[in-house]
């Protein structure tokens, strides 16, 4: 077995021009349609959870103490809870917009792939 030949072919394959297959194009379009919704959902969810945690710390007296901190903690915590509650419906709306934007291209490409086989 000639390992030098195998290694040379492997290196040559890395530098050769590759044509994107239709399946890879379909995958990229699907990712492009869903990526904004995923990025928003993770970012907004993390921020909302941090706001909720800050509210808990305020109301439990970890960050500050007193009646004002307790009331502020409850208000901040409720804002965080509200953010967590609206995250999924907003995610679904953003995802639907992405599906509408790229749906026709995805369907056309999927039909081309299924007709080939």
C-alpha positions in Angstrom: 0.0 0.0 0.0 1.5 3.3 -1.1 0.7 5.8 1.7 2.5 8.6 -0.1 0.1 8.3 -3.0 -2.9 8.3 -0.6 -1.6 11.3 1.2 -1.0 13.2 -2.1 -4.5 12.4 -3.3 -5.9 13.6 0.0 -4.0 16.9 -0.2 -5.0 17.4 -3.9 -8.6 16.8 -3.0 -8.5 19.7 -0.4 -7.3 22.1 -3.1 -9.5 20.9 -6.0 -12.5 22.9 -7.0 -15.6 21.3 -5.7 -19.1 21.7 -7.2 -21.8 22.1 -4.6 -24.3 19.4 -4.9 -28.0 20.2 -4.9 -28.4 18.5 -1.5 -25.8 20.8 0.0 -27.5 23.8 -1.6 -30.7 22.7 -0.1 -29.1 22.3 3.3 -27.6 25.8 3.1 -30.9 27.3 2.1 -32.6 25.6 5.0 -30.0 26.9 7.4 -30.3 30.4 5.9 -34.0 30.3 6.5 -33.8 29.2 10.1 -30.6 30.9 11.3 -32.1 34.4 12.2 -34.8 32.8 14.3 -32.4 30.6 16.1 -29.9 33.4 16.8 -32.7 35.7 18.1 -34.2 33.0 20.3 -30.9 32.0 22.0 -29.8 35.7 22.5 -33.2 36.9 23.7 -33.7 33.8 25.9 -30.2 34.2 27.6 -30.8 37.9 28.2 -34.3 37.3 29.6 -32.9 34.6 31.9 -30.2 36.9 33.1 -32.7 39.7 33.8 -34.9 37.2 35.7 -31.9 36.1 37.7 -30.9 39.7 38.5 -34.5 40.3 39.7 -34.2 37.2 42.0 -30.9 38.4 43.4 -32.4 41.8 44.1 -35.5 40.4 45.8 -33.6 37.9 47.9 -31.1 40.5 49.1 -28.0 39.1 47.5 -27.2 42.3 45.5 -28.8 44.9 47.7 -31.0 44.9 50.7 -34.1 46.8 51.8 -37.6 47.3 50.7 -36.7 49.2 47.6 -34.4 46.5 46.4 -37.1 43.9 47.1 -39.7 45.8 45.0 -37.2 46.5 42.3 -36.3 42.8 42.2 -39.9 41.8 41.8 -40.3 44.2 38.9 -37.1 43.2 37.2 -37.9 39.5 37.7 -41.3 40.0 36.1 -39.7 41.6 33.1 -37.4 38.6 32.8 -40.3 36.2 33.1 -42.2 38.1 30.4 -39.2 38.0 28.1 -38.9 34.2 28.6 -42.7 33.8 27.9 -42.7 35.8 24.6 -39.5 34.3 23.3 -41.1 31.2 21.7 -43.9 33.0 19.9 -41.5 35.6 18.5 -39.2 32.8 17.4 -42.0 31.1 15.6 -42.9 34.4 13.7 -39.3 35.0 12.7 -39.0 31.4 11.5 -42.2 31.7 9.5 -40.8 34.8 7.8 -37.6 32.9 6.9 -39.7 30.0 5.5 -41.7 32.4 3.4 -38.6 34.1 2.1 -36.7 31.0 1.1 -39.6 28.5 0.8 -40.1 28.7 -3.0 -36.3 28.2 -3.6 -36.3 25.3 -1.2 -39.3 23.7 -2.7 -37.9 24.1 -6.3 -34.6 22.6 -5.3 -36.2 19.7 -3.4 -38.4 18.9 -6.4 -35.3 18.9 -8.7 -33.6 16.5 -6.3 -36.6 14.2 -6.0 -37.1 14.2 -9.8 -33.5 13.1 -10.4 -33.9 9.9 -8.5 
